[in-house]
Amino acid sequence: MSETLSSLPLEELMKQRIANTIASNGLSPERMSVAEKMRIAQILEEEGVLNVKGAVAEIARQLGCPPPRCTAT
């Protein structure tokens, strides 16, 4: 069965977009430099992916980075 964009939940679309952006770099996250990982995050920000709840943690997970932490003041 083929899925269309409208049939996928937003969270799945977000995860696929992140994975596709990472894959387009041509390197696995383990081989990327910090600058390359930051560029991936910048591209996703420009595309509006970071506006989706949970996107930052998902990007960190897929890039193999520690998840962001919130600190209360």
Secondary structure per residue as TSV (DSSP state, phi and psi in degrees):
chain	resnum	aa	ss	phi	psi
A	1	M	-	360.0	131.9
A	2	S	-	-91.5	135.9
A	3	E	-	-102.9	141.4
A	4	T	-	-100.4	165.8
A	5	L	G	-54.9	-41.1
A	6	S	G	-71.2	-17.3
A	7	S	G	-89.1	-8.6
A	8	L	S	-94.3	139.9
A	9	P	-	-63.5	152.1
A	10	L	H	-54.7	-40.1
A	11	E	H	-62.2	-39.8
A	12	E	H	-67.7	-40.6
A	13	L	H	-59.9	-43.4
A	14	M	H	-60.8	-48.3
A	15	K	H	-61.5	-41.1
A	16	Q	H	-65.8	-41.4
A	17	R	H	-63.6	-41.9
A	18	I	H	-62.4	-48.9
A	19	A	H	-60.5	-41.9
A	20	N	H	-65.1	-39.7
A	21	T	H	-66.2	-42.0
A	22	I	H	-63.4	-45.3
A	23	A	H	-63.3	-33.3
A	24	S	H	-66.6	-16.4
A	25	N	T	-71.5	-24.1
A	26	G	S	86.6	-3.0
A	27	L	S	-124.4	149.2
A	28	S	-	-72.6	152.5
A	29	P	G	-54.2	-32.3
A	30	E	G	-63.6	-26.5
A	31	R	G	-98.3	-5.9
A	32	M	-	-77.6	145.5
A	33	S	-	-79.0	168.5
A	34	V	H	-59.7	-40.7
A	35	A	H	-62.3	-39.5
A	36	E	H	-66.6	-40.0
A	37	K	H	-65.3	-38.8
A	38	M	H	-65.8	-36.6
A	39	R	H	-64.7	-39.8
A	40	I	H	-59.2	-47.3
A	41	A	H	-61.6	-38.7
A	42	Q	H	-64.8	-43.5
A	43	I	H	-60.5	-45.7
A	44	L	H	-65.0	-35.6
A	45	E	H	-64.5	-45.1
A	46	E	H	-61.6	-31.7
A	47	E	T	-82.9	-5.4
A	48	G	T	86.5	6.8
A	49	V	G	-63.5	-34.0
A	50	L	G	-67.6	-9.8
A	51	N	G	-78.3	-10.8
A	52	V	S	-86.8	131.7
A	53	K	T	-57.3	130.9
A	54	G	T	89.5	-2.4
A	55	A	H	-65.4	-41.9
A	56	V	H	-62.8	-45.4
A	57	A	H	-65.1	-37.8
A	58	E	H	-68.1	-40.4
A	59	I	H	-61.3	-46.2
A	60	A	H	-59.9	-43.1
A	61	R	H	-62.0	-48.2
A	62	Q	H	-69.2	-28.3
A	63	L	H	-87.7	-5.7
A	64	G	T	74.5	29.9
A	65	C	-	-102.7	156.9
A	66	P	-	-64.3	141.1
A	67	P	-	-65.7	150.3
A	68	P	-	-65.4	148.2
A	69	R	-	-115.0	143.2
A	70	C	-	-97.3	138.5
A	71	T	-	-120.3	131.7
A	72	A	-	-86.1	140.9
A	73	T	-	-113.1	360.0
